Amino acid sequence: MRRLRSHLTAYLFLAPMLIVLLLFFVLGLLRTVYFSFTKYDFFQPPKWVGLANYARLFSRPLFLDALRNTLFYAVGTTLIQTVFALALAVALNRKMSGRSFFRTAFYLPSVMSSVVVTLIFILIFRQTGTLNYLITQVARGSPLLALFLAVVVLAQAAQVWAERRRGLPAGAADPLLLLNSALIGLIALVLNAALGLIHPAAVPTVQLAWLTTTRSVLGPLHVPIPLIAIMLLNIWTTAPTFMIFFLAALQDAPPSLYEAAALDGATPWQQFRYVTMPFLRPVLFLVLTLGIIGTLALFDQVAVLGGLAPLKSTVTLAYYIYNTIFPSGATPEVGLASAASVFLALVTLVFVAVNRLSLREES
C-alpha cells in the first residue's frame, strides 16, 4: 500500500503534463495520421482516399524542392554547428584570462529572439548590406593579405629552423615565435605601403542578392543561395547552446584520464581523440539528435523572410505543411498536409535511429 500511495502521488503530480500530452500530442498525432488517408478541407466531411495523398506529394514539384532543401539544410547545419560548438567548448574550457566574458559573449545569440535576429540578418544580407561590403574589402585586400601570410610563414619557418639548430624544442606553431612572425608580417605591410610594390586588387563592389535570387551553388546539389543564408543564421544562433552542453561535459571529465594519457606519451590530438571524444559520446548523441529535430522542423526563419526570398529557394517541409493547410486565397488541403506531416515525422525518426546506431555504446 505504501508503494501504491507513492506511485499515485507521482502520477498525481504528473497528471497535468500527461493530460496535455494526451490531448495535444497523442490525440493530435492520431488525427493527423487519420487525415493523411482522407481528402479533407475543413468544410466537407473527410473522404477516405487511402495512399493517394502520399502519391500526390511526390508528384508536386514544390514538395520535392522542400524535401531537397530540408535534407541538405538538416545535414549541413547539424554537422557544421556541432563541430563549431565542440571547437568553442574545447577553446573555452582552457584556463585563460577573460574566459567568463567570452563564454557570455558567445552564448548571447542563443538567448535572442529568432525573429529579431532574422530581421537583423535581413539587413546584413541585403545587396548593399554588411556581408557584401566585407566580401568586397577582403577581395580588394587579398594581395596584401597574401603578402602578410607569406611573410609570416617564411619568418616562422626561419625562426623554428634557427631554434632547432640551437638544440631547442621549438614547435612549428610556437606562440611566441608566431607573435614575432606576425610583427614581421606587419612590418612588411608597412614597408610595402611606403614603397608601393603591391597594390589592392581592382575588384568591383560585390552586390550579391543573398535573399532575392534563385541562383544555386554546389553543382549537382543545386543548393539555393537564400537557403545558405538561413543556414549561416541558424548556425550562429544555435551553436552556442550546444557549446554549453559540450562545455558542461568537458568540465565533468576526470583529470586523471588526461594525466594517465600524458604519462603514456599521448599527444594533445591523441588525448582529444581517444579520451575526450569517447567521454563526450552521450552528449554528442544529444546534440546531434536535438540538432536534427530542430533543423528538420525549420519554419520561423522561412516565414519571417516572407516575400523577400523566392519560395522555391527557401521552402522546407515544415513550411510546406503550413502553406498547404493555410494557403493564401485557396482551399486548404488538410489531407495532403497531414500526409506531409507524417512523412516528416518518419524522416525525423529515421535520422534519430541512424544517429543512435552510429553512436551506440560499445560493449
N, C-alpha and C positions, 0 to 999 in steps of 0.2 A: 504493500500500500504506500510505503514511503517513496519507493521508486516511481510508482504511478503518479503520486502527487507531484513529484519532481518533474516528470515528463509533462504533466498537464500544465504546470506553471510555465515551463519553457514554451509550450505551444500557445499558451495564452499571450505571452509577450510577442511571439512570432505571428500571431493571428492577423494584425493589421497589414503587415507586409505580405503574408500569404494570400489574404483576400485580394489585395491589389494585384499581386502576381497572377492569381487565378482569373480575375475579371479582365484585366487589361493586356495580359500577355498570353496566357494559355488559351483563353476563350478567343482572343483576337487571332491567334495563330490558327486555331481550328476553323474559324470563319474564313480566314484568308485562303487556307487550303481548299475549303469547300467552294468558295467563289472562283478559284482558279480553274475549276472544271465547269463553270457556268458562263452564260452570257448575261451580264447584269450591268445596268447603267444608273442605278439609284431610283429609277422611275417605274420600271417594269419588274415584275417578279423574276427571280433568277431562272434561267432556262439551261438545263443540263446539255453540255456540248462535249464532254469528255476531254480528250487531249488536244482539242482544236486550238485552244489558246496558246499552248506551248508550241504547236506547229506554226502558228501565226507569228510568234515572237521572232523566230529565226528567218522569217521572210520579210521582216521590216528592217530597212537599212539603218534607221536611227537606233534601233536596239543593238544591231551589230556594232555600230560606232560606239555606243555606250559600253558594250561589253569589252571592246578592244581598249578603250580609254581607261576603263576601270581596272582591268588586269594589269596594264602597263603602269598605271598610277600606283596601284596597291603594291606591286612587287618592287618597283623602283623606289618609291617613297619609303617603304618599310625598311628596305636594306640600307639605304643611304642614311636615314635618320637613326637607325640602330647603330651603325658604325660611327656616326658623328657623335651620338650620345655617349657611346663607350669611350671614345677618344677624349671627350670633355671630362668624363668621370675620372679616367686614369690621370689626366693632367691636373685636375683639381683635388685629387687625393694625395698629391705630394705636398710636403711641407714647404711653404713659400710665403713670402710677405704679401699681404693683401688677399689671402685666399678667401676669406669671408666675403669681401667685396666682389670678387669675380664670381663666386657661387651665386650671389644675389643677382648680379647683373645678367648672368647667363640664364637664370631662371625666370626673369621678368616677362619674356614673351609668352610664357605659358599661362600667366595669370591675367593677361589682357584679353578683352573681348575679341572673339574671332571676327565679328562683323566690323568692329573698329579697325582691327589690323588689316582686314581685306580692303577697306576704304583707303587706308594709308598706302597699301601696296598698289592700288589702282593709280594713285598719283606717281608712285615710283616707276611703274611700268608704262607710263604714257610715252608717246613718241618723243616728247621733249622733256621726259622725266629724268630722275636721278640716275637710273641704271644706264640708259643710253649715254648720258654725259660721262659717267665713269668709264664705260667701254671706249668711248671716243678718246678720253685722256690717256688711257692705257695704251691704245693703239698708236697714238701720236708719240708717246714716250717710250715705245718699245725699243728703238735703237739705244737710247740712254739706259734703259733697264738691262738690255743685253750687255752693254759695256760694263755696268756695275757688277752684274753676276759673273762675267768673265774675269774681271779683276779680282773679285772675292775668291773665286775658285782657284785661280793661279796663286794668289797670296796665301791662301790656306794650305795648298799643296806644298808650297815652298817652305812655309813655317813648320809643317808637320815633318817634312824631309829633314830640315835642319835640326829639329828637336830629336828625332830618332837617330840621326847621325851622331849626336852628342850622347846617345845611350839613354835618353829619357823616354818613358812610355806615353807618347803623345797620340791621342786618338784622332781619327780623321775629322771628327766633329767636335773637337775640344772647344768648350765655350769661350775660354779666354783667347785662344788663337782666333776663333771665329769673330770675336769682337774686334781684334786687331785687323782682321781681313776686311771687316765691314768699314772700319775707319779708312783703310787704304782705298776701298772702293769709292767712298765719299770724296776723298782727295782726288781720285781720278776724275770724278764728275766735275769737281771744281776746276781742275786744270783743263778739261775738255771745254767747259763753258768759256774759259779765258782764251783758249786757242781757237775755238770754233771748228774742231775737227769733225765731230759728229753732230748732226742736227736732228731735231724731232721730225718724225715722218709726216709728210703732207697727206693726211688722211681726212676725207670729208666727214662731216658730223654724222654720227650714226643715228638714224631715225627709224629703228625697227619697231613695227607695230606689234608689241607683245600680246596685246589682248584683242585686237580687232582684225587680225589676219587669219587666213585659212591655210597658211603655209604649214608644212610638216617638215620634220627633220629625222635623222637616224635612218635614212634609206628605206628599206622594205618594211620597217616597223611603222612608218607613217605617224610619228608622234606629233600631234599639233603643238605649235609654239605656245598658245594660251594655256594648254594643259601643263607644260613645263613651268610656266609662271606660277600656276597654282601649286605645283609640287614644291617649288622653292619656298613659297609662302608657308605651306604646312610643315615642311622640314624645319623651318626657323621657329615655328611656334610649338611644335610637338617634341622635338629632340630634347629640350631642357627638362621636360617631365621625365622622360626615360633616363636622362642623366642622373636625376635624383635616385631612381631605382638602382642603377649601377653603383652610384656612389655609396649608398647605404650598404650594399652587398660587399663592396671593397673594404669598407671600414670594419666589417664583421669578419674579414678573413684573418685567420690566426697568423701573427708574425712569425711563429715558429716554422711554418711551412716555407716561407721565403728564406729564413735563416738556414734551414736544412738544405734547400736547393742551392743557396750560395756556397755553402761548405762543400757541396758536391761538384762545384765548378760550373753551375748553370749560368749562362749569360742572361742579361735582362730580358731579351726576347724569349729565351727558353723558359724563364720563370713565368712570363706572361702566358705563353702557350700551354705549358704543362701544369701550372699551378693556378694561375688566375682564371683562365677560361673554364676548366672543369668546375671550379668553385662557383663560377657565375652561371652555370648551365640552367638552374631553375629560374633565375632572374631573366636570363636570355629568352627562355621559353615564354615567360610572362610578357616581356617587352615585344617579342615578335607576334604573339597572339593578339595583344591589345592593338599593336600597330596594324595588323592585317584587318582586324574587325573595324577599326576606325577608318582606314583608307578605303575599304570596300563600301563603306556607308557614306562616302563623301557627298555632302549635299549643300551645306550653308554657303561655302565659297562660290559654288556654281550659281546658286540662287541670287547671291548678292551681286555678282557680276552682271546678271540680267541680260540686257540687250547689248552690253558692251562687246561681248565676245560671241562669235558665231556658235549657235547651239551645237552644231556637229563637232566643233573643236573641243568643247568642254563638257558635253553631256556625259553623265555617269549613270550607272544602273539605278542608284537611289533617286537621282533627279528625273530619270526617265519614268520611274514609277510614279513620282509626284506629278509629272507633266501629263501622264496618261490618265490618272484618276481625277486630276483637276485641270483639264485642258482649258485654254483660253478661247471662249466662244464656240466650243464644240461639245459633243455628247461624251460624258465620262465613259471610259471603258474599264469598269471595275474588274471584270473577269480577267482581262489582259494584264492589268496592273497587278492583280493578285498572283497570276502566273509568274510574272517577272519577280515579284517579291519572294515566292517560293524558290525560284531559280537562284536568286541572290543568296538566300539562306543556305541552300545546298552548296553553292560555291564557297561560302564562308566556312561551312563545316568541313569541306574537303581541305581547304587551306590549313585550318586548325589541326586536322587529323595528320596531315603531312608534316606539319611543324612538330607535333607531339611525337611522331615516329622517328623523325630525324634527330630529336634532342632527348630521346628516352634515356633513362639512366642505364648505364652498363651494369650487368650482373657480376 
